[in-house]
C-alpha cells in the first residue's frame, strides 16, 4: 500500500511538471506594451548555436561591449548554463556555454526592472520564446566526371537544416565499391555551415556496369537518420546519357551527364531538343553538356545553334555616392514563366573525347518547377567607392517591376547594425538608419 502511494505521488509530480510549462502564446509578453523599453528580441526558430538577446530602447552608459553582467538578469527554461553579456550599450544577451538542444522550446525571462528603475511593476519581467531547429540533412549526388577511361569521381553535396562543422559533416557519409571504402573529399572553400560540397574520389570503371553504395548515418552528430542509395557506374566501351536534370533554379538551363567526356569542338546543333524552347546554346564541362535556351517560342521544338555563352537579363540601378552605410533593399511581385513537364531529346551522333559517337537516341520528360518571383544582387560586394555614376546590377525572375529603396545607415549606428547583420544584411534597418531614395523600375518583357 505504501509503495502504491509513492508511485502515485511520482506520477502526479511528473504530470504537474509536464503541464507547468506554458505554451509560447501563453508565456510570451505582449511586445507592444514594452515599446518604450524594448525594440527587438530573439524570436521564431533559431540555430542550436544561437544566443538569446534583447535590444533595449535606451542606452546603458555604464555597459561596455562584451562586458559580463549579472547572470540573474535572465532566466531560461529548460535550464541552460551560460553567461549574460552586454553586446553594446543597448543590447544584452544570454550566451550558452554549449549548444542548445535541437527541436526544443526555450522560454526566456529578462528581468527588466533590474536594468532600469523606470519600468512599471507590471512590466518588470519581459518573457519571450524561441524554438531551436530540428536538425536534419539530405545527401544529393550531382555529376559523374572522368579522370580517365578507368577512373571516375562523383560530385555531391550534403545539405543540413541547421549548422554543422565540417568535421561533423565528414562523419555522416561513407561510400563503398565492391566492399572497399572510397575516399570522400570535402571542399572547405566552397562549403557553408549548412551546405557541404564533396567529391567521391577514385571510383573504378570496370568492363561491365557496376555500382557504388552511398551510406549516411547521423548518429555520430545526434541526428536520427540513416540510409543508403546505389549509384550506377557505367562499364567501359559504352557511351551514353546517364541522367538529365534542370541546371539552375531559374529554369534557364539543362544539364546532360554522359558516361564519357565530350569532344569540345563539335557542333551540337540538331543533336539536342527541348520542348517549347528555342535558340539553344551549348557549353561542355567534362562529362556534362550544359544546354541554355530561350523559353516558350512560337515553334514547338528548336534544335539550336552551337555557342558557349548565354545572355542573362539584367537591370541596373543608378546610385549616387553609395558607401558602406547604404543598403539596397528590393521588393517585387508578379509571376509568369517556364514550368511543367517538358520532353528533352538527345540524338545519336554526339561524340566523346575519343571521337566515339553515341549509337542510340535518349529522351526523358523533365519536370520544371515554377520559378518563384525574386530578385538578387549579382555580386556579393558591399563596399562601393563614392561616385556619382555607380551602378548596382541585379537579376530578376518572373517580375514585372521592382521597388528599390536605398537605406542610409548612420555612421554612429554601424556597430549596432552589425549586431543583427553581416555587411550585406537587411535586418532592422529602420532602427539604425532611414530611407534616402526610392524608385520603381519597370522590367521589359521579351517578345
C-alpha positions as CSV (number, residue, x, y, z in Angstrom):
1,X,0.0,0.0,0.0
2,X,2.8,2.3,0.9
3,X,4.6,1.6,-2.4
4,X,1.4,2.3,-4.4
5,X,1.1,5.7,-2.7
6,X,4.7,6.6,-3.6
7,X,4.2,5.6,-7.2
8,X,1.0,7.7,-7.3
9,X,2.9,10.7,-5.9
10,X,5.7,10.3,-8.5
11,X,3.1,10.1,-11.3
12,X,1.3,13.2,-10.0
13,X,4.6,15.1,-9.9
14,X,5.5,14.1,-13.4
15,X,2.1,15.2,-14.7
16,X,2.4,18.6,-12.8
17,X,5.9,19.2,-14.4
18,X,4.6,18.3,-17.9
19,X,1.7,20.7,-17.5
20,X,3.6,23.5,-15.8
21,X,5.4,24.7,-18.9
22,X,3.1,27.1,-20.7
23,X,2.7,27.4,-24.5
24,X,4.6,30.2,-26.2
25,X,1.4,32.2,-26.7
26,X,0.5,32.0,-23.0
27,X,4.1,32.6,-21.8
28,X,5.2,35.5,-24.1
29,X,4.8,39.1,-23.1
30,X,3.0,41.5,-25.4
31,X,5.8,43.4,-27.1
32,X,3.6,46.4,-27.8
33,X,3.4,47.1,-24.0
34,X,7.2,47.2,-23.9
35,X,7.8,49.5,-26.9
36,X,9.3,52.3,-24.7
37,X,11.8,49.9,-23.2
38,X,12.5,47.1,-25.8
39,X,12.9,47.4,-29.6
40,X,13.9,43.9,-30.5
41,X,14.5,40.4,-29.2
42,X,15.2,36.8,-30.4
43,X,12.2,35.0,-31.7
44,X,11.0,32.2,-34.0
45,X,13.2,29.3,-35.0
46,X,16.9,29.6,-34.1
47,X,20.1,27.6,-34.5
48,X,21.3,25.5,-31.7
49,X,24.4,27.7,-31.8
50,X,22.3,30.9,-31.1
51,X,22.2,33.1,-28.1
52,X,19.2,34.9,-26.6
53,X,19.3,38.6,-27.0
54,X,17.2,41.7,-26.3
55,X,17.7,45.2,-27.8
56,X,16.7,48.0,-25.5
57,X,15.1,51.3,-26.5
58,X,17.5,53.2,-24.2
59,X,21.3,53.2,-23.6
60,X,23.1,52.0,-20.5
61,X,26.1,54.3,-20.4
62,X,27.9,52.0,-17.8
63,X,27.8,49.0,-20.1
64,X,30.9,48.2,-22.3
65,X,30.9,45.9,-25.3
66,X,31.5,42.2,-24.2
67,X,31.1,43.2,-20.5
68,X,29.8,40.3,-18.4
69,X,26.7,41.2,-16.4
70,X,24.8,39.6,-13.5
71,X,23.6,36.1,-14.6
72,X,20.3,36.7,-12.7
73,X,19.2,39.1,-15.3
74,X,18.0,36.2,-17.5
75,X,16.0,33.1,-16.5
76,X,15.9,30.3,-19.1
77,X,13.7,27.2,-19.2
78,X,14.7,24.4,-19.7
79,X,17.8,25.3,-17.7
80,X,20.9,26.3,-19.7
81,X,24.3,27.1,-18.3
82,X,25.9,30.3,-19.7
83,X,26.7,33.9,-19.1
84,X,25.0,37.3,-19.6
85,X,26.9,39.8,-21.7
86,X,26.4,43.4,-22.9
87,X,26.9,43.3,-26.6
88,X,26.6,47.1,-26.7
89,X,25.2,49.9,-24.6
90,X,21.7,48.9,-25.6
91,X,21.9,45.1,-26.4
92,X,22.1,42.4,-23.8
93,X,22.4,38.6,-24.5
94,X,22.4,35.3,-22.7
95,X,25.2,33.3,-24.3
96,X,25.0,29.5,-23.6
97,X,28.2,27.6,-22.8
98,X,27.3,24.8,-25.0
99,X,25.0,24.1,-28.0
100,X,21.3,24.2,-27.2
101,X,19.1,21.1,-27.6
102,X,17.6,20.8,-31.1
103,X,13.9,20.9,-31.6
104,X,13.3,22.4,-28.2
105,X,11.1,25.3,-27.0
106,X,13.1,27.7,-24.8
107,X,11.2,30.2,-22.6
108,X,13.3,33.2,-21.5
109,X,12.6,35.9,-19.0
110,X,14.5,39.2,-18.9
111,X,14.3,40.9,-15.5
112,X,13.9,44.4,-17.0
113,X,13.3,46.1,-13.6
114,X,16.9,45.2,-12.6
115,X,18.2,47.1,-15.7
116,X,16.1,50.2,-15.3
117,X,14.0,51.6,-12.4
118,X,11.8,53.5,-14.8
119,X,9.7,50.5,-15.8
120,X,6.3,50.0,-14.0
121,X,5.8,46.9,-11.8
122,X,3.5,45.2,-14.3
123,X,6.3,45.3,-16.9
124,X,9.1,44.2,-14.5
125,X,9.8,41.0,-16.4
126,X,9.8,40.5,-20.2
127,X,9.0,37.0,-21.4
128,X,9.8,35.6,-24.9
129,X,10.3,32.2,-26.5
130,X,12.4,30.7,-29.3
131,X,12.4,27.2,-30.7
132,X,15.6,25.5,-31.9
133,X,15.6,24.0,-35.4
134,X,15.2,20.2,-35.7
135,X,18.4,19.1,-37.3
136,X,18.1,17.0,-40.5
137,X,20.1,16.5,-43.7
138,X,19.8,15.3,-47.3
139,X,22.6,13.8,-49.4
140,X,22.5,14.8,-53.1
141,X,24.6,13.3,-55.9
142,X,25.5,15.5,-58.9
143,X,27.6,15.0,-62.0
144,X,29.8,11.9,-62.6
145,X,33.2,13.0,-64.2
146,X,36.1,11.1,-65.7
147,X,39.7,11.2,-64.6
148,X,40.5,8.7,-67.4
149,X,38.9,5.7,-69.1
150,X,39.4,3.7,-65.9
151,X,38.6,6.1,-63.1
152,X,35.7,8.4,-62.2
153,X,34.8,10.9,-59.5
154,X,31.3,11.9,-58.4
155,X,30.4,15.4,-57.1
156,X,27.7,15.8,-54.5
157,X,26.6,17.9,-51.6
158,X,25.2,17.4,-48.1
159,X,22.5,20.0,-47.0
160,X,21.6,20.4,-43.4
161,X,18.6,22.1,-41.7
162,X,20.9,23.7,-39.1
163,X,24.6,24.5,-38.8
164,X,27.2,21.7,-38.6
165,X,31.0,21.9,-38.6
166,X,33.0,20.4,-41.5
167,X,34.3,17.8,-39.1
168,X,30.8,16.8,-38.1
169,X,29.6,16.6,-41.7
170,X,32.5,14.3,-42.6
171,X,31.2,11.8,-40.1
172,X,27.9,11.3,-41.8
173,X,28.8,9.9,-45.2
174,X,30.6,6.7,-46.2
175,X,30.9,5.2,-49.7
176,X,32.0,1.7,-50.8
177,X,32.6,0.0,-54.1
178,X,32.9,-3.8,-54.0
179,X,33.1,-3.6,-50.2
180,X,36.1,-1.2,-50.4
181,X,35.8,2.2,-48.8
182,X,36.2,5.1,-51.2
183,X,37.8,8.4,-50.3
184,X,35.5,11.4,-49.8
185,X,37.0,14.9,-50.2
186,X,35.1,17.8,-48.8
187,X,35.7,21.2,-50.3
188,X,36.0,23.6,-47.4
189,X,36.3,26.7,-49.6
190,X,33.0,26.1,-51.4
191,X,31.1,24.7,-48.4
192,X,29.0,26.6,-45.9
193,X,27.8,25.6,-42.4
194,X,24.6,24.1,-44.0
195,X,25.7,23.1,-47.5
196,X,28.8,20.9,-47.8
197,X,30.3,20.2,-51.2
198,X,32.1,16.9,-51.5
199,X,33.7,14.6,-54.1
200,X,33.7,10.8,-54.0
201,X,37.2,10.0,-55.4
202,X,38.8,7.2,-57.3
203,X,35.7,5.3,-58.5
204,X,36.9,2.4,-60.7
205,X,35.3,1.9,-64.1
206,X,35.1,-1.8,-64.9
207,X,34.4,-3.5,-68.2
208,X,30.8,-4.1,-67.2
209,X,28.3,-1.9,-65.4
210,X,28.8,-1.7,-61.6
211,X,27.6,0.4,-58.7
212,X,28.8,2.2,-55.6
213,X,26.9,2.4,-52.3
214,X,26.5,5.7,-50.6
215,X,25.7,5.3,-46.9
216,X,24.7,8.0,-44.5
217,X,24.2,7.9,-40.7
218,X,23.6,10.9,-38.5
219,X,24.1,9.1,-35.2
220,X,27.6,10.5,-34.7
221,X,26.1,14.0,-34.8
222,X,22.9,13.3,-32.9
223,X,20.6,13.2,-36.0
224,X,18.1,10.4,-36.2
225,X,18.5,9.5,-39.8
226,X,20.3,6.8,-41.8
227,X,20.0,5.3,-45.2
228,X,21.8,4.0,-48.3
229,X,21.5,4.6,-52.1
230,X,23.1,2.9,-55.1
231,X,24.7,5.0,-57.8
232,X,25.3,3.2,-61.1
233,X,28.7,3.2,-62.7
234,X,28.7,2.5,-66.5
235,X,31.1,-0.1,-67.9
236,X,33.8,0.7,-70.4
237,X,33.3,0.8,-74.2
238,X,29.8,2.3,-74.0
239,X,29.0,6.0,-74.5
240,X,25.6,7.0,-73.3
241,X,23.5,9.5,-71.4
242,X,23.5,8.9,-67.6
243,X,21.0,11.5,-66.4
244,X,19.4,14.8,-67.3
245,X,18.4,17.5,-64.8
246,X,17.4,21.1,-64.5
247,X,20.6,23.2,-64.4
248,X,19.6,26.1,-62.2
249,X,16.8,27.5,-60.0
250,X,15.7,29.9,-62.7
251,X,14.9,27.1,-65.3
252,X,17.3,28.6,-67.8
253,X,19.5,25.6,-68.5
254,X,19.5,21.8,-68.6
255,X,22.5,19.5,-67.6
256,X,23.1,16.3,-69.5
257,X,25.6,13.9,-67.9
258,X,27.3,11.5,-70.2
259,X,29.4,8.4,-69.4
260,X,32.5,10.0,-71.1
261,X,34.0,13.4,-71.6
262,X,32.6,15.2,-74.6
263,X,34.7,16.5,-77.6
264,X,34.6,20.2,-77.1
265,X,34.8,21.4,-80.7
266,X,31.8,19.5,-82.1
267,X,28.7,21.2,-83.4
268,X,25.7,20.2,-81.2
269,X,23.1,21.8,-83.4
270,X,20.3,19.4,-84.1
271,X,21.6,16.8,-81.6
272,X,19.6,18.1,-78.6
273,X,16.0,19.3,-78.4
274,X,13.9,20.7,-75.5
275,X,10.1,21.0,-75.9
276,X,8.8,24.6,-76.0
277,X,12.3,26.2,-76.3
278,X,14.3,27.9,-79.0
279,X,17.8,29.3,-79.7
280,X,19.6,26.5,-77.9
281,X,23.2,27.3,-76.8
282,X,25.7,24.8,-75.5
283,X,28.7,24.6,-73.2
284,X,30.8,21.4,-72.4
285,X,32.0,20.8,-68.8
286,X,33.9,17.4,-69.0
287,X,31.2,14.7,-69.0
288,X,28.4,17.3,-68.8
289,X,26.7,19.2,-71.6
290,X,25.0,22.4,-70.4
291,X,22.2,23.5,-72.6
292,X,20.8,27.1,-72.4
293,X,17.6,28.1,-74.1
294,X,15.0,30.8,-74.5
295,X,11.5,29.9,-73.3
296,X,8.1,29.5,-75.0
297,X,8.8,30.2,-78.7
298,X,6.3,30.1,-81.5
299,X,7.6,26.7,-82.7
300,X,7.3,23.6,-80.6
301,X,10.9,22.3,-80.9
302,X,14.1,24.1,-81.9
303,X,17.4,22.2,-82.1
304,X,19.5,25.3,-81.7
305,X,22.9,26.6,-82.6
306,X,26.3,26.0,-81.0
307,X,27.9,28.5,-78.7
308,X,29.3,28.6,-75.1
309,X,27.7,31.7,-73.9
310,X,24.3,32.9,-72.7
311,X,22.8,36.3,-72.1
312,X,21.1,36.9,-68.8
313,X,18.5,39.6,-68.5
314,X,19.7,42.2,-66.0
315,X,18.6,45.7,-64.9
316,X,20.8,48.4,-63.4
317,X,20.1,50.9,-60.6
318,X,21.9,54.2,-60.7
319,X,23.0,55.4,-57.3
320,X,24.7,58.5,-56.0
321,X,27.7,58.1,-53.7
322,X,26.7,54.7,-52.4
323,X,29.0,53.7,-49.5
324,X,29.3,51.1,-46.7
325,X,26.5,52.7,-44.7
326,X,24.0,52.4,-47.6
327,X,21.9,49.2,-48.1
328,X,19.8,48.4,-51.2
329,X,16.5,46.6,-50.4
330,X,14.4,45.3,-53.3
331,X,10.8,44.2,-53.2
332,X,8.9,42.7,-56.2
333,X,5.8,40.9,-57.4
334,X,4.1,39.2,-60.4
335,X,4.6,35.7,-61.8
336,X,5.0,34.1,-65.2
337,X,7.4,31.6,-66.6
338,X,8.5,28.2,-67.8
339,X,7.2,25.2,-65.9
340,X,5.6,21.8,-66.2
341,X,6.8,18.6,-67.8
342,X,9.0,19.1,-70.9
343,X,10.4,16.5,-73.3
344,X,14.2,16.5,-73.6
345,X,15.7,14.6,-76.5
346,X,19.4,13.7,-77.1
347,X,20.1,12.3,-80.6
348,X,22.8,9.8,-81.7
349,X,25.8,11.4,-83.2
350,X,27.2,13.3,-80.2
351,X,30.9,12.4,-79.9
352,X,33.0,11.7,-76.8
353,X,36.6,12.9,-76.4
354,X,37.9,10.0,-78.4
355,X,35.6,10.6,-81.3
356,X,33.3,7.7,-80.5
357,X,29.6,8.5,-81.3
358,X,26.6,7.8,-79.2
359,X,24.7,5.0,-81.0
360,X,21.2,5.4,-79.6
361,X,18.8,8.3,-79.0
362,X,17.8,9.2,-75.5
363,X,14.7,11.0,-74.3
364,X,13.2,11.9,-71.0
365,X,10.4,14.0,-69.6
366,X,11.9,16.6,-67.3
367,X,9.8,18.4,-64.6
368,X,10.4,22.2,-64.4
369,X,9.0,23.7,-61.2
370,X,7.5,27.2,-61.4
371,X,10.2,29.8,-60.6
372,X,9.1,31.9,-57.7
373,X,9.3,35.7,-58.3
374,X,12.5,37.0,-56.9
375,X,15.4,39.4,-57.2
376,X,19.1,39.1,-56.2
377,X,22.2,41.2,-56.4
378,X,24.7,39.7,-58.9
379,X,27.8,40.5,-56.9
380,X,28.5,39.9,-53.2
381,X,30.5,43.1,-52.7
382,X,29.1,45.6,-50.2
383,X,31.6,48.5,-50.1
384,X,31.5,50.9,-53.0
385,X,33.7,54.0,-53.6
386,X,32.0,57.4,-53.5
387,X,31.0,58.3,-57.0
388,X,28.2,60.0,-59.0
389,X,28.0,57.3,-61.7
390,X,27.9,53.9,-59.9
391,X,25.5,51.0,-60.8
392,X,24.3,48.1,-58.8
393,X,23.3,45.2,-61.0
394,X,20.6,42.7,-60.0
395,X,18.9,39.7,-61.6
396,X,15.1,39.3,-61.5
397,X,12.9,36.3,-62.2
398,X,9.2,36.4,-63.1
399,X,8.8,40.0,-62.3
400,X,7.1,43.0,-64.0
401,X,8.8,45.5,-61.8
402,X,10.9,46.0,-58.7
403,X,10.7,48.6,-56.0
404,X,14.1,49.8,-54.9
405,X,14.8,51.5,-51.6
406,X,18.2,52.9,-50.5
407,X,18.8,53.0,-46.8
408,X,21.5,55.1,-45.2
409,X,23.0,53.6,-42.1
410,X,24.3,56.3,-39.9
411,X,28.0,56.0,-39.0
412,X,27.4,56.0,-35.3
413,X,24.9,53.1,-35.8
414,X,27.2,50.8,-37.9
415,X,28.2,48.7,-34.9
416,X,24.6,48.3,-33.9
417,X,23.7,47.4,-37.5
418,X,26.4,44.7,-37.5
419,X,25.0,43.1,-34.3
420,X,22.0,41.9,-36.4
421,X,23.6,41.7,-39.8
422,X,26.5,40.9,-42.0
423,X,27.7,43.7,-44.2
424,X,25.1,42.8,-46.8
425,X,22.3,42.2,-44.3
426,X,18.9,44.0,-44.3
427,X,17.5,43.2,-40.8
428,X,16.0,46.0,-38.7
429,X,17.2,48.8,-41.0
430,X,14.8,51.4,-39.6
431,X,16.3,51.1,-36.2
432,X,19.7,52.3,-37.4
433,X,19.0,54.5,-40.4
434,X,16.5,55.9,-42.8
435,X,15.4,55.6,-46.4
436,X,17.1,58.2,-48.6
437,X,15.9,57.1,-52.0
438,X,13.0,55.2,-53.5
439,X,12.1,54.3,-57.1
440,X,10.2,51.7,-59.2
441,X,11.9,50.0,-62.1
442,X,9.7,48.5,-64.8
443,X,11.2,45.4,-66.3
444,X,10.8,44.9,-70.1
445,X,9.3,41.6,-71.4
446,X,10.9,39.6,-74.2
447,X,8.8,39.3,-77.4
